[in-house]
Amino acid sequence: MSIRPGASVRNRVRVLIVDDHPLVREGLTARISAQRDLEICGQASDIDQALSLAGTTQPAIMIVDLALKSGSGLDLIKKVRAGAASPRILVVSAHAEALFAERSLRAGAQGYLNKQEAPEAIIEAIR
């Protein structure tokens, strides 16, 4: 999926954020919303909420943490992949990259970003 930095408002890529920490969700929302070509279509803190929002908002990309209020982000990725919708999934987590990046990709994610990366890295990873 190619994303153009100068894209018009109507061509924005819809992003759903799934993380159990409100501060993280708000920070990601602020960073992503500042981009002309990206828009936040929802925020969720658990698997059920994420699946419901994914069905109603039709995101192009889901940003998923591995530790959620109800279950694992890996479980969420597998459930999303088993459904009809097929958003791209970027895992953003504090878990050890060496072990969990591979697990995330096997579950169906397209990318993995450690939460210790520079804030600008999230936009590059989405694109």
Buried (B, 14 or more C-beta within 10 A) or exposed (E): EEBEEEBEEEEBBBBBBBBBBEEBBEBBBEBBEEBEBBBBBBBBBBBBBBBEBBEEBEBBBBBBBBEBEEBBBBBBBBBBBEEEEEBBBBBBBEBEBEEBBEBBBEBBBBBBBBBEEEEEBBBEBBB
